[in-house]
Amino acid sequence: MKRLLLLAAALTATTAISAKDYKIASPDGQIEVKVSTYPELRWSASRAGEPLLNESRIGMTFAGEVPLGAAPTVRSACTKAIDERSTAEVPTKFRELHDRCNELEIAFRGNWALRMRVYDNGVAYRFETSRKGDAIVVDETAEFNFAADNDTYWTRERNPDFISHCEAFFERKRLSELERSVYAFLPVYFATPQGTRMVVTESSLEDYPCMFLFGGEGSKLHAEFPPVVLESRLKEGSDRNEEFLRKADYIAATKGTRTYPWRVVTIDGSDRELLENYLPYQLAAPAIEGDASWVRPGKISWDWWNGLNVYGVDFQAGVNTATYKYFIDFAAKYGIEYILLDEGWSVSTLNIREPRKEVDLQEIIRYGNEKGVGVVLWTLWNPMKKDLEGILDTYQKWGVKGIKIDFMQRSDQEMVNFYEQIARAAFDRGLLVDFHGSFKPAGLQRKYPNVMTFEGVYGMENDKCSQDITPGHDCVLPFTRMVAGPMDYTPGATVNATAADFSISWSHPMSQGTRAHQAALYIVYESPLQMLCDSPSHYLRTPEFTEFIAAIPTVWDEIVALHASAGEYVAVARRNGDKWYIGAITDWTGRDLEIDLSFLGEGSYRMQSFEDGVNADAYAQDFRTDERTVSSNDRMTIHLASGGGWAAILTPEK
């Protein structure tokens, strides 16, 4: 009798376990996800029969409670199909968005739920709570237990306080090669042995710290989060670098009723498909209510990279009114929407409400308005934190068009909230925002259409002090950092060098790769506010290049990925209105690519191309331009020199 009872108990347990497995697939049936709730909350995923993630633990821990993922009790589970369309306010891939997925919602005892969405190109989940009062989040469990020893592009973060500009040279490694002491900020790219591409990132990040990934456990990664900072101060002698004096033993103090950030895994069959993936943007909170018709994406003539080194003029170049008027004249000549006054325009970095005596800011703004060119100001984050609304009220009164806020370096809850405070306060005053010295985009740019771009990228400004910004590095970024959203890489160099010719110069910087490579970056890279980094004097002496890049828009109605291999080459076509633009870049390996123009509409197009010159392999500034008529029936072979590029503007012929 005892044996029969034990057998009955075993059968009952088996039934209960199997009843606590929930499966859901993508609309096309290719991606399958299983969520298990016994003995703990876990999930796994596969694509077209290929295991991608083995069972991976997820959950949350609140102060004074058992972790939510530990033996949870299911109250209800339901699935639904979502098929919705919307329009992006400031589009970087597609203007028309199609949110099509299958969703699983599991509600648990304790007034919390897991929401899982499965798309044709990825998976996302988030936790939701419905509790009275406030809550203290001690920790969140997020594992990524990959089914294979995937390749990854890994960053070299080591700071124990998660202090980082999130600017990384990505190392290609196997998961099994990762060290516990070196962690990664998001997004992180993975390539399986069978060719599937995944990127882990997050979206709808609000009132919560950023997620970081740690390895050192074979093919398994786990997440960690910056704790709440209770007390900090500027380091002695620094105007921007902090040290933490006291940290909490929890990661967030927040509301009891809320949704938490989406944990996103994009899943694509190739690098090429990944370029068209906009899942992080789809999952972001929709735009806030309010008039956003004033938001004007565009390009900026930027002063810091070129060190204000203008020449052939009758005034002393530098941080002064005459130099900035020269920048405005250049911008007006080529239809560039803004100039940026970077660090140095104010009497000090901590006093950003008073211009230095050499800068008649009101005259510069007046002159810019007369010429149709707006003025954007650089600001340091800590004085803004002390008097955000007062400073922005001053800028609005002056007639400033936007801010570039810099050197935040933190990713904890307080800093995430500060980003939103900046976005909201700037939106209310009709100001654009460029987050520099920042973490990656995580949905804020959709919620606040005035948030144009983020740095969080090891960009071309580092050519002034590093040899890392190579054409190969450029070919990694579209598959890593850019998956999260727009990035302020700052292209546009006119002094270009081969690998052998490149040298570091702070005052007279150059880029690695060809001039055509620089032109193509304006099409390959996404940023609604795009910099022209070089001196106006250089641009005025290279009108073919300047006219070409000035004609490229910064927002896009559609993208068609043409060719891609992460770290090696990228080719994309983008549409703005009825015009198409093609950009292609390569690493230090020269190559030919066939471009199929079947994406074009009916009729013929006038194609203006900007290409590597015959001698670009030896002299990187060598370029040629061409013009011809093409149609959707055409295929053409383009040549990219070592470190090269190719770009084209295609206009319908009437």
C-alpha positions as a printed Julia matrix, in Angstrom:
654×3 Matrix{Float64}:
  0.0    0.0     0.0
  2.85   2.39    0.88
  4.49   1.72   -2.52
  1.2    2.43   -4.31
  0.86   5.75   -2.47
  4.42   6.72   -3.42
  3.74   5.82   -7.04
  0.53   7.87   -7.01
  2.42  10.83   -5.51
  5.11  10.55   -8.21
  2.5   10.53  -10.97
  0.78  13.55   -9.43
  4.1   15.45   -9.27
  4.87  14.61  -12.91
  1.49  15.88  -13.99
  1.98  19.08  -12.01
  5.43  19.67  -13.5
  4.26  19.19  -17.06
  1.26  21.45  -16.42
  3.68  24.18  -15.39
  5.5   24.28  -18.72
  4.13  26.88  -21.1
  5.07  27.04  -24.77
  4.66  29.87  -27.22
  5.95  30.38  -30.77
  6.52  33.29  -33.1
  3.83  34.09  -35.68
  5.85  32.34  -38.4
  6.44  29.33  -36.11
 10.23  29.49  -36.4
 11.08  30.69  -32.87
  9.79  28.6   -29.98
  9.95  29.52  -26.3
  9.23  27.4   -23.26
  8.62  28.89  -19.83
  8.88  26.55  -16.83
  7.59  27.48  -13.39
  8.71  24.42  -11.41
 10.88  24.15   -9.41
 11.83  27.72  -10.32
 11.05  30.2   -13.08
 13.1   29.48  -16.19
 12.87  29.94  -19.94
 14.47  28.48  -23.05
 14.35  29.24  -26.76
 15.06  27.68  -30.15
 14.88  28.77  -33.77
 14.07  26.45  -36.68
 14.94  23.48  -34.49
 18.27  24.94  -33.35
 18.51  25.25  -29.55
 19.57  28.8   -28.67
 19.03  29.13  -24.94
 18.87  26.23  -22.53
 16.78  26.69  -19.41
 17.79  30.03  -17.92
 16.68  31.29  -14.53
 14.79  34.58  -14.26
 13.2   36.32  -11.3
 13.2   39.28   -8.95
 13.98  39.68   -5.27
 12.19  42.29   -3.16
 13.24  43.26    0.33
 11.85  40.92    2.97
 10.47  38.41    0.46
 11.31  35.07   -1.04
 12.6   35.6    -4.61
  9.69  35.78   -7.04
 11.1   33.09   -9.28
 11.52  30.5    -6.52
  8.73  27.89   -6.76
  6.11  30.43   -7.85
  2.41  29.61   -7.75
  0.58  30.22  -11.02
 -2.81  31.87  -10.73
 -3.55  32.11  -14.46
 -1.91  31.94  -17.86
 -3.18  33.24  -21.17
 -1.88  33.88  -24.65
 -2.88  36.34  -27.34
 -1.78  37.45  -30.77
 -0.72  41.07  -31.23
 -0.85  42.71  -34.65
 -0.62  46.48  -34.42
  0.71  49.25  -36.62
  2.05  52.63  -35.62
  4.24  55.45  -36.89
  7.66  56.42  -35.59
  7.94  60.11  -34.7
 11.66  60.2   -35.54
 12.38  57.08  -37.62
 15.83  55.57  -37.92
 14.93  52.29  -39.69
 11.23  52.32  -40.6
  8.62  55.05  -40.33
  5.76  52.56  -40.36
  6.1   50.07  -37.51
  4.52  46.62  -37.46
  4.29  45.13  -33.98
  3.37  41.5   -34.67
  3.98  38.8   -32.08
  2.44  36.17  -29.84
  2.27  36.98  -26.15
  2.15  34.8   -23.05
  1.12  36.31  -19.73
  1.54  34.27  -16.57
  0.08  35.76  -13.39
  1.45  34.5   -10.07
  0.29  34.54   -6.49
  1.7   37.61   -4.84
  0.39  40.1    -7.4
  3.07  39.8   -10.01
  3.29  38.54  -13.57
  5.66  37.57  -16.34
  4.91  38.84  -19.84
  6.7   37.05  -22.68
  6.52  38.13  -26.33
  7.79  36.1   -29.26
  8.36  37.86  -32.57
  9.56  36.5   -35.89
 12.91  38.14  -35.11
 13.29  37.91  -31.37
 11.99  37.37  -27.86
 11.35  39.77  -25.0
 10.09  39.39  -21.46
  9.39  41.67  -18.54
  8.09  41.48  -14.99
  5.02  43.37  -13.82
  3.87  43.99  -10.25
  0.6   45.25   -8.82
  1.22  46.08   -5.18
  0.33  48.9    -2.82
  2.9   51.43   -1.77
  6.59  51.39   -2.66
  8.98  48.51   -3.24
 12.68  47.85   -2.74
 14.22  45.71   -5.47
 17.19  43.91   -3.93
 18.18  42.12   -7.14
 17.0   40.68  -10.42
 17.94  37.25  -11.74
 18.58  37.11  -15.47
 20.56  34.22  -16.93
 21.4   33.55  -20.55
 22.39  29.9   -20.67
 23.39  29.56  -24.3
 23.07  26.15  -25.93
 26.44  26.45  -27.7
 29.84  28.04  -27.21
 28.87  31.05  -29.32
 31.11  33.77  -30.65
 30.49  37.17  -29.09
 31.73  40.73  -29.3
 32.7   41.46  -25.71
 33.62  44.75  -24.07
 36.44  45.25  -21.58
 34.64  46.71  -18.58
 36.29  46.27  -15.19
 35.13  49.1   -12.92
 33.55  47.57   -9.78
 31.14  50.51   -9.45
 29.92  50.21  -13.06
 31.35  53.66  -13.83
 31.77  53.78  -17.6
 31.23  55.93  -20.68
 30.21  52.69  -22.41
 32.84  53.24  -25.09
 34.41  49.93  -26.03
 36.66  48.28  -28.53
 34.84  45.01  -29.08
 36.83  41.8   -28.79
 35.64  38.74  -30.72
 35.68  35.84  -28.28
 34.06  32.51  -27.54
 31.78  32.42  -24.51
 34.08  29.85  -22.91
 36.97  32.34  -23.13
 35.31  35.05  -21.06
 36.76  35.98  -17.69
 34.59  36.71  -14.69
 36.49  39.93  -14.03
 35.71  41.51  -17.4
 32.05  42.31  -17.98
 29.98  43.82  -20.8
 27.48  46.61  -21.11
 24.53  46.16  -23.45
 23.92  45.46  -26.26
 25.9   42.23  -26.68
 26.11  40.27  -29.96
 26.25  36.48  -30.31
 26.76  34.2   -33.34
 25.94  30.49  -33.06
 27.94  27.79  -34.87
 24.92  27.25  -37.13
 24.75  30.91  -38.14
 21.97  32.38  -36.01
 22.63  35.91  -34.77
 21.4   37.19  -31.41
 21.76  40.49  -29.58
 20.87  40.9   -25.92
 19.71  44.36  -24.86
 16.91  46.06  -22.93
 14.09  48.48  -23.67
 11.61  50.69  -21.85
 14.24  51.33  -19.18
 12.57  53.53  -16.58
 13.22  54.1   -12.86
 15.61  51.14  -12.83
 19.36  50.57  -13.36
 20.98  49.34  -16.57
 21.75  45.65  -16.95
 25.31  44.36  -17.41
 26.4   40.83  -18.38
 29.09  38.71  -16.74
 30.7   35.51  -18.05
 33.25  33.07  -16.7
 30.73  30.22  -16.52
 31.26  28.43  -19.81
 28.4   29.25  -22.16
 26.29  30.86  -19.45
 26.05  34.58  -18.75
 24.32  36.25  -15.85
 23.17  39.81  -15.24
 24.28  42.21  -12.54
 23.03  45.71  -11.79
 24.54  48.86  -10.25
 23.26  49.43   -6.71
 21.55  52.61   -5.62
 24.12  55.29   -4.78
 23.35  56.82   -1.38
 26.21  59.31   -1.24
 28.8   60.46   -3.77
 31.14  63.36   -4.41
 33.38  64.68   -7.12
 36.93  63.42   -6.94
 39.44  65.99   -5.78
 40.5   68.21   -8.66
 37.8   66.92  -11.03
 34.73  68.69  -12.34
 33.05  65.48  -13.56
 34.49  62.25  -12.11
 32.78  60.9    -9.0
 33.6   58.56   -6.19
 30.91  56.69   -4.29
 30.94  57.08   -0.53
 27.93  54.91    0.32
 26.0   52.37   -1.74
 22.76  50.62   -0.87
 22.31  46.86   -0.71
 19.54  47.1    -3.28
 19.31  48.15   -6.94
 16.07  50.16   -7.02
 13.58  51.89   -4.74
 10.45  52.17   -6.84
  6.68  51.93   -7.01
  4.9   48.74   -6.04
  2.72  48.85   -9.14
  4.67  49.11  -12.36
  6.13  47.33  -15.37
  9.87  46.61  -15.42
 12.26  46.88  -18.38
 11.97  44.5   -21.31
 14.8   41.97  -21.51
 15.31  41.67  -25.25
 16.98  38.98  -27.35
 16.92  39.74  -31.06
 17.12  36.55  -33.14
 17.95  36.57  -36.85
 19.2   34.1   -39.4
 22.1   36.28  -40.56
 23.99  39.51  -39.96
 22.13  41.02  -42.9
 18.73  40.37  -41.3
 19.97  41.8   -38.0
 20.49  45.19  -39.67
 16.73  45.46  -40.25
 15.77  44.45  -36.7
 14.1   47.24  -34.72
 12.76  45.2   -31.81
 14.25  47.43  -29.06
 12.41  50.42  -30.53
  9.15  48.47  -30.95
  9.16  47.56  -27.27
  9.81  51.08  -26.01
  7.06  53.15  -24.42
  5.12  55.2   -27.0
  5.7   58.92  -27.37
  4.39  61.17  -24.63
  1.48  63.44  -25.38
  2.32  66.91  -26.59
  3.23  68.8   -29.73
  6.42  67.42  -31.26
  6.07  69.17  -34.62
  8.96  71.46  -33.67
 11.43  68.56  -33.46
 13.88  69.03  -36.32
 16.42  66.25  -36.96
 19.45  67.24  -38.96
 23.19  67.68  -39.08
 25.56  69.69  -36.93
 28.81  71.42  -37.77
 30.88  70.45  -34.74
 33.89  72.25  -33.32
 35.61  69.92  -30.82
 37.11  67.25  -33.11
 38.76  69.82  -35.37
 39.82  72.02  -32.45
 38.29  75.12  -34.08
 41.18  75.04  -36.54
 39.85  77.19  -39.35
 42.15  78.9   -41.79
 42.18  81.26  -44.77
 40.31  83.81  -42.66
 41.05  87.34  -41.43
 40.48  86.68  -37.71
 42.22  84.71  -34.99
 40.54  81.29  -34.83
 39.43  79.97  -31.45
 36.58  80.04  -28.98
 35.21  83.41  -30.05
 32.32  85.04  -31.83
 34.04  85.41  -35.22
 34.92  81.71  -35.4
 31.39  80.57  -34.58
 29.96  82.97  -37.15
 32.29  81.3   -39.65
 30.83  77.92  -38.65
 27.34  79.37  -39.18
 28.24  80.71  -42.62
 29.53  77.29  -43.6
 26.42  75.54  -42.25
 24.11  77.96  -44.05
 25.96  77.47  -47.35
 25.34  73.71  -47.3
 21.94  73.6   -45.59
 23.28  72.17  -42.34
 20.72  72.73  -39.6
 22.88  73.39  -36.52
 26.26  74.29  -35.11
 27.48  72.96  -31.76
 29.42  74.99  -29.24
 31.22  72.25  -27.36
 33.1   72.4   -24.07
 34.82  75.76  -23.64
 32.05  78.22  -24.59
 31.16  78.99  -20.95
 33.24  80.71  -18.27
 33.78  77.31  -16.7
 32.46  73.78  -17.05
 30.57  74.18  -13.77
 29.09  77.56  -14.7
 27.17  76.87  -17.88
 24.84  79.87  -17.59
 27.47  82.45  -18.48
 29.43  82.59  -21.77
 33.09  83.48  -21.66
 33.81  87.1   -22.61
 35.15  86.16  -26.06
 31.8   84.58  -26.97
 28.89  86.93  -27.66
 26.36  84.13  -27.49
 23.32  86.3   -28.11
 24.9   87.65  -31.28
 25.85  84.14  -32.41
 22.27  82.93  -31.87
 20.84  85.99  -33.61
 23.21  85.54  -36.55
 22.35  81.85  -36.75
 18.63  82.57  -36.79
 19.18  85.06  -39.59
 20.98  82.36  -41.59
 18.57  79.53  -40.67
 21.13  77.75  -38.47
 20.33  76.75  -34.88
 22.77  76.74  -31.97
 23.25  73.69  -29.71
 25.23  73.99  -26.46
 27.47  71.49  -24.68
 26.7   71.06  -20.99
 28.26  69.14  -18.14
 25.87  66.85  -16.3
 26.49  67.77  -12.65
 25.61  71.5   -12.81
 22.54  70.48  -14.83
 21.56  68.07  -12.07
 21.71  70.84   -9.49
 19.6   73.31  -11.48
 18.11  71.53  -14.48
 15.02  73.67  -14.96
 16.76  76.95  -14.22
 19.53  76.31  -16.74
 17.14  75.1   -19.42
 14.87  78.11  -18.83
 17.91  80.3   -19.5
 18.76  78.4   -22.7
 15.18  78.63  -23.9
 15.17  82.37  -23.25
 18.42  82.73  -25.17
 16.96  80.9   -28.18
 19.16  77.79  -27.99
 17.85  74.82  -30.03
 19.26  71.94  -28.01
 21.85  70.57  -25.62
 24.62  68.0   -25.71
 24.91  66.77  -22.12
 28.13  64.98  -21.27
 30.14  62.79  -18.87
 27.34  61.06  -16.94
 29.39  57.81  -16.69
 26.86  56.11  -14.4
 24.11  53.56  -15.09
 22.37  53.29  -11.71
 18.71  54.05  -11.0
 19.32  57.69  -10.11
 21.15  58.34  -13.38
 18.52  56.55  -15.46
 15.92  58.79  -13.84
 18.08  61.85  -14.51
 18.09  61.02  -18.23
 14.3   61.05  -18.2
 14.18  64.3   -16.24
 16.44  65.9   -18.85
 14.34  64.55  -21.72
 11.08  65.76  -20.18
 12.34  69.2   -19.17
 13.93  69.73  -22.59
 10.78  68.58  -24.39
  8.68  71.06  -22.43
 11.02  73.85  -23.55
 11.39  72.87  -27.21
 14.99  71.69  -26.89
 16.71  68.74  -28.59
 18.94  66.42  -26.55
 22.16  64.6   -27.43
 23.27  62.33  -24.58
 27.07  62.12  -24.64
 29.27  60.24  -22.19
 26.2   58.07  -21.81
 24.91  54.53  -21.76
 23.16  53.07  -24.81
 19.6   53.98  -25.91
 16.95  51.91  -24.16
 13.68  53.37  -25.41
 13.91  56.97  -24.18
 14.24  58.21  -27.78
 10.8   56.85  -28.64
  9.09  58.14  -25.52
 10.61  61.61  -25.99
 10.94  62.49  -29.71
 13.3   65.37  -28.84
 15.93  62.85  -27.68
 17.91  62.64  -30.89
 20.93  60.49  -30.2
 23.29  58.93  -27.66
 27.01  58.36  -27.61
 27.75  55.19  -25.65
 30.0   54.25  -28.55
 33.74  54.15  -29.12
 33.45  56.7   -31.89
 35.63  58.69  -34.19
 36.47  61.36  -31.62
 38.98  58.8   -30.32
 41.06  59.1   -33.5
 42.6   62.06  -31.66
 44.17  59.75  -29.07
 43.87  56.11  -30.19
 44.51  53.73  -33.07
 41.43  51.62  -32.27
 38.91  53.32  -34.59
 39.7   51.21  -37.61
 37.48  50.35  -40.6
 37.07  46.91  -39.01
 35.78  48.52  -35.8
 33.38  50.56  -37.94
 32.07  47.28  -39.39
 31.38  45.89  -35.9
 29.23  48.76  -34.63
 26.1   48.13  -36.76
 25.79  44.68  -35.16
 26.54  45.71  -31.59
 25.95  49.24  -30.33
 23.65  50.37  -33.18
 21.16  47.57  -32.53
 20.1   49.47  -29.39
 19.37  52.68  -31.27
 20.89  55.89  -32.68
 24.57  56.5   -31.98
 26.59  59.7   -32.06
 29.7   58.33  -33.78
 30.64  61.74  -35.33
 31.79  60.93  -38.9
 32.92  63.28  -41.64
 36.75  63.37  -41.63
 38.41  64.92  -44.67
 41.96  63.92  -43.71
 41.96  60.17  -44.33
 44.73  57.64  -43.92
 45.67  54.09  -44.79
 46.77  51.82  -41.96
 50.4   52.62  -42.79
 49.86  56.38  -42.96
 47.67  56.89  -39.9
 49.1   58.79  -36.94
 47.55  60.23  -33.81
 47.21  64.01  -33.7
 45.14  65.83  -31.11
 45.09  69.18  -32.92
 44.92  67.95  -36.52
 43.16  64.56  -36.37
 42.65  62.15  -39.23
 40.51  59.07  -39.79
 41.48  55.53  -40.74
 40.11  54.37  -44.06
 39.12  56.22  -47.19
 37.16  59.37  -47.92
 34.39  57.28  -49.47
 34.28  55.23  -46.26
 33.47  58.46  -44.4
 30.74  59.37  -46.89
 29.11  55.96  -46.55
 28.98  56.19  -42.74
 26.26  58.84  -43.06
 24.03  56.18  -44.62
 25.21  53.08  -42.75
 25.02  54.67  -39.27
 21.8   55.83  -37.63
 21.55  59.15  -35.78
 18.78  61.72  -36.28
 21.31  64.33  -35.16
 24.45  63.63  -37.17
 27.75  65.46  -36.75
 30.09  66.86  -39.37
 33.26  66.53  -37.34
 35.84  68.32  -39.46
 36.84  71.94  -39.93
 34.6   74.08  -42.15
 37.78  75.23  -43.87
 38.5   71.65  -44.96
 34.91  71.14  -46.11
 34.9   74.38  -48.13
 37.98  73.13  -49.99
 36.41  69.74  -50.8
 32.98  70.8   -52.17
 32.22  67.5   -53.92
 32.45  65.61  -50.64
 30.69  68.29  -48.62
 27.78  68.68  -51.04
 27.33  64.92  -51.07
 27.2   64.35  -47.3
 25.13  67.5   -46.77
 22.47  66.05  -49.07
 22.04  62.88  -46.97
 19.1   63.0   -44.53
 19.27  61.79  -40.94
 15.88  60.04  -40.65
 14.66  57.13  -42.74
 11.34  55.73  -43.9
 12.71  52.3   -44.8
 15.86  50.21  -44.69
 16.89  47.32  -46.94
 19.97  45.41  -45.82
 22.0   44.3   -48.83
 25.16  42.62  -47.54
 26.64  42.09  -44.1
 29.31  40.22  -42.21
 30.0   41.58  -38.74
 33.48  43.06  -38.51
 34.09  42.72  -42.26
 31.59  44.65  -44.4
 28.15  46.26  -44.45
 25.93  47.48  -47.29
 22.48  48.99  -46.79
 19.9   50.94  -48.77
 17.69  53.49  -47.03
 14.71  55.46  -48.28
 13.68  58.97  -47.32
 10.59  60.07  -49.22
 10.99  59.03  -52.84
 14.79  59.04  -52.76
 17.02  56.07  -51.97
 20.51  56.13  -50.48
 23.07  53.31  -50.52
 26.04  53.03  -48.2
 28.71  50.32  -48.07
 31.86  50.02  -45.95
 34.58  47.4   -45.57
 37.4   46.6   -43.16
 41.04  46.71  -44.28
 40.21  44.04  -46.9
 39.28  45.44  -50.29
 36.32  43.66  -51.89
 33.68  43.74  -54.59
 29.97  43.6   -53.75
 27.05  43.04  -56.08
 24.2   45.47  -55.47
 20.75  44.32  -56.53
 18.55  47.38  -57.12
 15.24  45.5   -57.13
 14.17  47.45  -54.01
 13.69  50.57  -56.16
 10.26  51.67  -57.25
  9.05  51.87  -60.83
 10.78  54.04  -63.39
 14.34  55.2   -63.7
 16.57  56.89  -61.11
 19.49  59.28  -61.42
 22.26  57.76  -59.32
 25.03  60.01  -57.99
 27.79  57.91  -56.45
 30.78  58.73  -54.28
 33.41  56.03  -54.66
 36.96  55.06  -53.77
 39.42  56.43  -56.29
 41.71  54.17  -58.3
 44.59  54.9   -55.92
 42.61  54.86  -52.65
 44.5   51.75  -51.44
 47.66  53.86  -51.26
 46.19  57.35  -50.82
 43.02  57.15  -48.73
 41.78  60.6   -49.73
 41.47  59.55  -53.36
 37.85  59.46  -54.49
 35.79  59.7   -57.64
 32.2   60.66  -58.35
 29.93  59.24  -61.01
 26.43  59.76  -62.32
 24.24  57.39  -64.29
 20.68  56.21  -64.81
 19.53  52.98  -63.14
 16.32  51.07  -62.5
 15.02  48.22  -60.36
 16.08  45.77  -63.06
 19.76  46.59  -62.63
 22.49  44.79  -60.75
 25.86  46.42  -60.4
 29.2   45.5   -58.92
 30.85  48.07  -56.66
 34.47  48.05  -55.58
 35.59  48.94  -52.06
 39.27  49.66  -51.54
 41.12  48.58  -48.4
 39.35  50.47  -45.61
 37.03  51.76  -48.27
 33.46  52.7   -48.89
 30.85  53.43  -51.52
 27.81  55.7   -51.31
 25.05  56.77  -53.64
 22.0   59.03  -53.81
 19.23  57.81  -56.12
 16.6   60.33  -57.24
 13.54  59.39  -59.35
 13.62  60.86  -62.81
 10.43  62.7   -63.65
